[in-house]
Amino acid sequence: MHPRWSPSEVSLRLPVPLRLAVLVTAIGLAAAACGPGHKTASGGTSKPTAVLCGTARTPANVPVKVEITKGKVACSAAMTVEHQYRDAILDGKAPGAGGGGPVNVSGWQCRPYPTPVSLKTGYASRCTKSGAEILAVLPNPT
């Protein structure tokens, strides 16, 4: 026959430091699951907090969301950079076939992502300057 334990007697079977360690671990895991993630420009899967500035269009007239993902950049500046980048490609100022090379736009280095990366991540292009980053992101398909 098995002895019956009441819930209060069961909790007494675990030493206090062990119960405390289990509680702290559970709280830490819950907090980590709720916190913001991080996304790398090379196609990682978690996402940093980004400032959504608005919608622009690619040279192919595809709408993209303009996001600031690193650094402090005014949304008006980010939108201007995206519009100038598009205009530079349409004017033929981008090196490489289809504008694949970097384009200097008001001190920003802008370049498109390769098609496989765009299909996987939704990133259309990236502009960087002094550690700041602006992404043009394709909208989620409906």
C-alpha positions as CSV (number, residue, x, y, z in Angstrom):
1,M,0.0,0.0,0.0
2,H,1.3,3.5,-0.9
3,P,1.2,6.3,1.7
4,R,-1.0,9.2,0.8
5,W,0.6,12.7,0.9
6,S,-1.3,15.8,1.2
7,P,-0.2,18.7,-1.1
8,S,1.3,20.6,1.8
9,E,3.3,17.5,2.8
10,V,4.5,17.0,-0.8
11,S,5.9,20.6,-1.0
12,L,7.8,20.0,2.3
13,R,9.6,17.1,0.7
14,L,11.6,19.5,-1.5
15,P,14.2,21.6,0.2
16,V,13.5,25.3,0.2
17,P,16.6,26.3,-1.9
18,L,15.5,23.8,-4.6
19,R,11.9,25.1,-4.6
20,L,13.3,28.6,-4.9
21,A,15.6,27.6,-7.8
22,V,12.7,26.0,-9.7
23,L,10.5,29.1,-9.2
24,V,13.3,31.5,-10.3
25,T,14.0,29.3,-13.4
26,A,10.3,29.2,-14.4
27,I,10.0,33.0,-14.1
28,G,13.2,33.5,-16.1
29,L,12.0,31.2,-18.9
30,A,8.6,32.9,-19.0
31,A,10.2,36.3,-19.2
32,A,12.6,35.2,-22.0
33,A,9.7,33.9,-24.0
34,C,7.9,37.2,-23.8
35,G,10.8,39.5,-24.5
36,P,11.6,40.9,-27.9
37,G,13.8,38.9,-30.2
38,H,16.5,39.9,-32.7
39,K,16.7,39.5,-36.4
40,T,19.9,39.6,-38.4
41,A,20.1,41.2,-41.8
42,S,21.5,37.9,-43.1
43,G,18.1,36.2,-42.6
44,G,17.8,35.2,-38.9
45,T,14.3,34.4,-37.7
46,S,13.6,36.5,-34.7
47,K,12.8,40.2,-35.0
48,P,14.0,43.3,-33.2
49,T,11.8,46.1,-32.3
50,A,11.6,48.3,-35.4
51,V,10.1,51.8,-36.0
52,L,7.6,51.6,-38.8
53,C,7.8,54.8,-40.8
54,G,5.4,54.2,-43.7
55,T,5.1,52.7,-47.1
56,A,7.3,53.3,-50.2
57,R,7.6,51.6,-53.5
58,T,10.4,49.6,-55.1
59,P,11.6,50.4,-58.6
60,A,9.2,47.6,-59.8
61,N,6.3,49.5,-58.1
62,V,6.0,46.9,-55.3
63,P,4.9,48.4,-52.0
64,V,7.3,48.0,-49.0
65,K,7.2,48.9,-45.4
66,V,10.0,51.2,-44.4
67,E,11.4,50.3,-41.0
68,I,14.3,51.7,-38.9
69,T,15.8,48.7,-37.2
70,K,19.0,50.1,-35.8
71,G,20.2,53.6,-34.6
72,K,18.3,56.8,-34.3
73,V,16.9,58.0,-37.6
74,A,14.0,60.3,-38.2
75,C,11.2,58.7,-40.2
76,S,11.2,61.6,-42.6
77,A,14.9,60.9,-43.3
78,A,14.3,57.2,-43.7
79,M,11.5,57.8,-46.2
80,T,13.7,60.3,-48.1
81,V,16.5,57.8,-48.3
82,E,14.1,55.1,-49.6
83,H,12.7,57.4,-52.2
84,Q,16.1,58.6,-53.4
85,Y,17.3,54.9,-53.5
86,R,14.4,54.0,-55.8
87,D,15.0,57.0,-58.0
88,A,18.7,56.2,-58.3
89,I,17.9,52.7,-59.5
90,L,15.2,54.0,-62.0
91,D,17.8,56.5,-63.3
92,G,20.3,53.7,-63.9
93,K,22.8,54.9,-61.2
94,A,22.9,51.5,-59.5
95,P,25.9,49.3,-60.5
96,G,25.4,45.7,-61.6
97,A,22.6,44.1,-63.5
98,G,19.3,45.1,-62.0
99,G,20.8,47.5,-59.5
100,G,22.4,44.7,-57.4
101,G,25.4,46.8,-56.4
102,P,25.5,49.3,-53.5
103,V,24.2,52.8,-54.2
104,N,25.3,55.8,-52.2
105,V,22.3,57.9,-51.3
106,S,23.0,61.0,-49.1
107,G,25.8,59.1,-47.3
108,W,23.8,55.9,-46.9
109,Q,24.9,52.7,-48.5
110,C,21.8,51.0,-50.0
111,R,21.6,47.6,-51.7
112,P,18.9,45.0,-52.4
113,Y,18.8,41.6,-50.8
114,P,19.2,38.6,-53.1
115,T,15.9,37.1,-54.2
116,P,16.3,33.9,-52.1
117,V,16.8,36.1,-49.0
118,S,13.8,38.3,-49.9
119,L,11.6,35.3,-50.4
120,K,12.6,33.9,-47.0
121,T,12.7,37.0,-44.9
122,G,10.6,39.6,-46.8
123,Y,13.5,42.1,-46.8
124,A,13.7,43.9,-50.1
125,S,16.6,46.3,-49.4
126,R,18.8,47.6,-46.7
127,C,20.4,51.1,-46.3
128,T,23.1,51.6,-43.6
129,K,25.0,54.6,-42.3
130,S,27.2,54.8,-39.1
131,G,25.5,51.8,-37.5
132,A,22.0,52.8,-38.4
133,E,19.9,50.6,-40.6
134,I,16.7,51.2,-42.7
135,L,15.0,48.1,-44.1
136,A,12.4,48.0,-46.9
137,V,10.2,45.0,-46.1
138,L,7.7,43.4,-48.3
139,P,4.2,43.2,-46.7
140,N,3.0,39.9,-45.5
141,P,0.9,38.1,-48.1
142,T,-2.8,37.9,-47.3
